[in-house]
Every structure is written in structure tokens, then in C-alpha cells.
Amino acid sequence: MSPEKRTERRRLSNRRAQVCAWVCCLLCSLPVVLQPLHGFAQQNPGLSGSVAQDSSAEWNGEHDFDFEIGTWRTHLRRLLHPLTGSTRWVEYEGTTVVRRVWNGRANLIELKADGPAGHFEGLSLRLYNPESHQWSLNFANANGGGLSQPTIGEFKNGRGEFLDQETLNGRAILVRLVISDITADSCRFEQAFSDDGGKTWEVNWTATDTRVKDESAKAH
């Protein structure tokens, strides 16, 4: 055999040895590579389940007003001429009765109060929107007999804020109702108007409710 053929044979032999070594190395590494992938596949269902669980547990506020179901003593203060510079307030003492409707997704409020300015009766229908997770508060004065423009909003961190746009003396204004200081036996309501797009607010109506405890059981 010529020297050239012996050299070519050695080169081919070395090449086969390198290929075999590479194949063996690849086969040995497959379990190591597949094991993390298998582990990741095992973890993914759990991760997906967690995300799905969080989505299905989306916040639902349909029972936000459950705290108020029952009968309350109401101390009411009202500014007689809002947004006129007037500071003349009148006060009323009365009773508020709140009834649950639609298993908590709505409630009906009846307010009767008396004071130096006379007798006052109000009715409010609150409706929960399950798509927006917001409430619309619709108020009617017995003297008018019609529902006002609803204020719309929601509760966050134990505080409810509800807004709408109305007209007062021919001028467009913003209306804000805030429900705060909520406990098992008391809560506070505050209405304010703004005629400058919400830059400043003038409070014109407040009510402090204290639960009539011997009536609370009947309301449930």
C-alpha cells in the first residue's frame, strides 16, 4: 500500500472516531436536556391554573352596600343655596330604611326627616352593574316625583365615590357623593358640587347615619 493510501485510511479512521464520540456525547446529554423541559412542562399547568384562578376571582362589588341594610337614625345638614356664596345651612333629624333587592345587587332607601325648613322625604334606588363593577345611585325627592341623573362610581379601600354631571341654574356642574367612615353601626354621606370642572368642590349636603340596633335584625 502506498504512503498516500495509508494516510487517507488513517484520516478516515480518525473521522469515524470523532463522529462516534460526538454521537455518544449527544445521546448522553439528551436526558439532561429533556429533564428540565419536562419539569418546565409540569410547572406550566400550575402557572396557567394560577393565572386562570386569579382571573376567575375578579373583584365583585355587588355586596358593597350590604353594610347599610337596616334602619338608621339620620342627622342631615343641607346648604340651601349651593354655589352662590351662601353659607346658610338647615338641619334635619330623621330615619333611613335600607332594603336589599335582587340578593344585594340592588337596594332601596327611604329617608324621612324633619327640621326648621320643613318635612323632607327622599327615595334612592341603587343598581349594580356586573360588567363595569360600578353602582348607579338614582335619587328622587317626594316633591318632584322623578329620578335624578344617577351618580355612578364604586368603592375602593372602604370609601365610595360617585360622580355625575348635572345642571344647576342653567349651568353645567359636577356632582360628587362620597360615602366614608363606614363601621357596623355608622356611616357618613357627603355631597359636593363643582362649577369649575372639579378643581374645587363645595360641600352642600351631609348625613350621618347611626344604626337602630333593635331594627337591624328585622331588616335581614
URVENBEL-V843166 format. One record per residue. RES is the residue in one letter. NEAR is the number of other ideal C-beta (glycine too) atoms within 10 Angstrom. D_LAST is the distance of its C-alpha to the last C-alpha in Angstrom with 2 decimals. Layout:
res=RES near=NEAR d_last=D_LAST
res=RES near=NEAR d_last=D_LAST
This chain:
res=M near=7 d_last=108.29
res=S near=7 d_last=108.60
res=P near=7 d_last=106.87
res=E near=8 d_last=104.75
res=K near=9 d_last=103.35
res=R near=10 d_last=102.62
res=T near=10 d_last=100.70
res=E near=12 d_last=98.69
res=R near=11 d_last=97.88
res=R near=10 d_last=96.62
res=R near=9 d_last=94.46
res=L near=10 d_last=92.85
res=S near=10 d_last=92.34
res=N near=10 d_last=90.58
res=R near=10 d_last=88.41
res=R near=9 d_last=87.31
res=A near=10 d_last=86.51
res=Q near=10 d_last=84.31
res=V near=10 d_last=82.44
res=C near=10 d_last=81.87
res=A near=10 d_last=80.63
res=W near=10 d_last=78.20
res=V near=10 d_last=76.87
res=C near=10 d_last=76.43
res=C near=9 d_last=74.62
res=L near=10 d_last=72.26
res=L near=9 d_last=71.49
res=C near=9 d_last=70.82
res=S near=10 d_last=68.41
res=L near=9 d_last=66.27
res=P near=9 d_last=64.09
res=V near=8 d_last=63.43
res=V near=10 d_last=62.50
res=L near=10 d_last=60.35
res=Q near=10 d_last=58.43
res=P near=9 d_last=56.61
res=L near=9 d_last=55.95
res=H near=11 d_last=54.45
res=G near=10 d_last=52.35
res=F near=10 d_last=51.15
res=A near=9 d_last=50.28
res=Q near=9 d_last=48.23
res=Q near=10 d_last=46.36
res=N near=10 d_last=45.67
res=P near=9 d_last=43.26
res=G near=9 d_last=41.20
res=L near=10 d_last=41.34
res=S near=10 d_last=40.45
res=G near=10 d_last=37.55
res=S near=10 d_last=36.27
res=V near=10 d_last=36.58
res=A near=10 d_last=34.88
res=Q near=9 d_last=32.05
res=D near=9 d_last=31.63
res=S near=8 d_last=31.71
res=S near=7 d_last=29.15
res=A near=8 d_last=26.84
res=E near=7 d_last=26.92
res=W near=6 d_last=24.29
res=N near=11 d_last=21.23
res=G near=18 d_last=19.19
res=E near=16 d_last=16.71
res=H near=13 d_last=13.79
res=D near=21 d_last=15.56
res=F near=22 d_last=13.16
res=D near=12 d_last=9.96
res=F near=17 d_last=11.01
res=E near=19 d_last=10.74
res=I near=16 d_last=7.30
res=G near=21 d_last=7.19
res=T near=19 d_last=10.46
res=W near=24 d_last=13.75
res=R near=15 d_last=17.35
res=T near=17 d_last=19.60
res=H near=16 d_last=23.27
res=L near=22 d_last=24.98
res=R near=16 d_last=28.57
res=R near=19 d_last=30.46
res=L near=20 d_last=33.99
res=L near=12 d_last=35.71
res=H near=11 d_last=38.28
res=P near=19 d_last=37.31
res=L near=16 d_last=40.16
res=T near=12 d_last=42.85
res=G near=7 d_last=43.56
res=S near=11 d_last=41.84
res=T near=8 d_last=40.02
res=R near=10 d_last=38.69
res=W near=13 d_last=35.04
res=V near=14 d_last=32.97
res=E near=13 d_last=29.88
res=Y near=20 d_last=26.92
res=E near=11 d_last=24.24
res=G near=19 d_last=21.10
res=T near=15 d_last=17.37
res=T near=24 d_last=15.13
res=V near=16 d_last=11.88
res=V near=21 d_last=10.28
res=R near=13 d_last=8.53
res=R near=18 d_last=8.42
res=V near=12 d_last=11.50
res=W near=10 d_last=13.56
res=N near=8 d_last=11.20
res=G near=14 d_last=11.29
res=R near=18 d_last=14.99
res=A near=17 d_last=14.58
res=N near=21 d_last=12.63
res=L near=13 d_last=13.72
res=I near=18 d_last=14.51
res=E near=15 d_last=16.16
res=L near=23 d_last=18.43
res=K near=15 d_last=20.72
res=A near=21 d_last=23.33
res=D near=13 d_last=26.78
res=G near=16 d_last=29.81
res=P near=7 d_last=33.60
res=A near=14 d_last=33.52
res=G near=10 d_last=31.65
res=H near=12 d_last=28.34
res=F near=18 d_last=26.15
res=E near=14 d_last=23.39
res=G near=18 d_last=22.00
res=L near=15 d_last=19.79
res=S near=18 d_last=18.96
res=L near=16 d_last=18.17
res=R near=22 d_last=17.77
res=L near=16 d_last=18.94
res=Y near=21 d_last=19.46
res=N near=14 d_last=22.94
res=P near=10 d_last=23.12
res=E near=5 d_last=26.91
res=S near=11 d_last=27.24
res=H near=15 d_last=24.00
res=Q near=16 d_last=23.66
res=W near=25 d_last=21.45
res=S near=18 d_last=22.86
res=L near=20 d_last=21.67
res=N near=16 d_last=22.87
res=F near=19 d_last=23.22
res=A near=15 d_last=24.57
res=N near=14 d_last=26.11
res=A near=13 d_last=26.17
res=N near=10 d_last=29.93
res=G near=10 d_last=30.54
res=G near=8 d_last=28.33
res=G near=6 d_last=28.45
res=L near=13 d_last=26.58
res=S near=15 d_last=28.26
res=Q near=13 d_last=29.51
res=P near=17 d_last=26.56
res=T near=21 d_last=26.47
res=I near=16 d_last=26.07
res=G near=19 d_last=25.44
res=E near=17 d_last=23.43
res=F near=18 d_last=22.30
res=K near=9 d_last=24.91
res=N near=4 d_last=24.89
res=G near=12 d_last=21.75
res=R near=12 d_last=23.23
res=G near=20 d_last=22.59
res=E near=14 d_last=25.65
res=F near=21 d_last=26.00
res=L near=14 d_last=29.37
res=D near=17 d_last=31.22
res=Q near=11 d_last=34.56
res=E near=13 d_last=35.03
res=T near=9 d_last=37.90
res=L near=14 d_last=38.50
res=N near=10 d_last=41.68
res=G near=5 d_last=43.06
res=R near=9 d_last=42.62
res=A near=10 d_last=40.43
res=I near=19 d_last=38.02
res=L near=17 d_last=35.31
res=V near=19 d_last=31.81
res=R near=18 d_last=29.63
res=L near=18 d_last=26.07
res=V near=19 d_last=25.08
res=I near=23 d_last=21.70
res=S near=12 d_last=22.49
res=D near=14 d_last=22.21
res=I near=16 d_last=18.63
res=T near=11 d_last=17.27
res=A near=9 d_last=14.03
res=D near=13 d_last=14.74
res=S near=13 d_last=17.03
res=C near=19 d_last=18.37
res=R near=15 d_last=21.42
res=F near=18 d_last=22.45
res=E near=18 d_last=26.14
res=Q near=21 d_last=28.00
res=A near=19 d_last=31.69
res=F near=19 d_last=34.55
res=S near=17 d_last=37.59
res=D near=17 d_last=40.79
res=D near=10 d_last=42.74
res=G near=9 d_last=40.92
res=G near=12 d_last=38.54
res=K near=8 d_last=41.32
res=T near=10 d_last=39.99
res=W near=17 d_last=36.75
res=E near=15 d_last=36.26
res=V near=14 d_last=32.90
res=N near=20 d_last=32.27
res=W near=16 d_last=28.64
res=T near=18 d_last=26.35
res=A near=21 d_last=23.01
res=T near=16 d_last=21.54
res=D near=25 d_last=17.91
res=T near=14 d_last=16.88
res=R near=20 d_last=13.38
res=V near=17 d_last=13.10
res=K near=11 d_last=11.83
res=D near=8 d_last=11.65
res=E near=14 d_last=9.22
res=S near=15 d_last=6.81
res=A near=8 d_last=5.43
res=K near=9 d_last=5.42
res=A near=16 d_last=3.81
res=H near=8 d_last=0.00
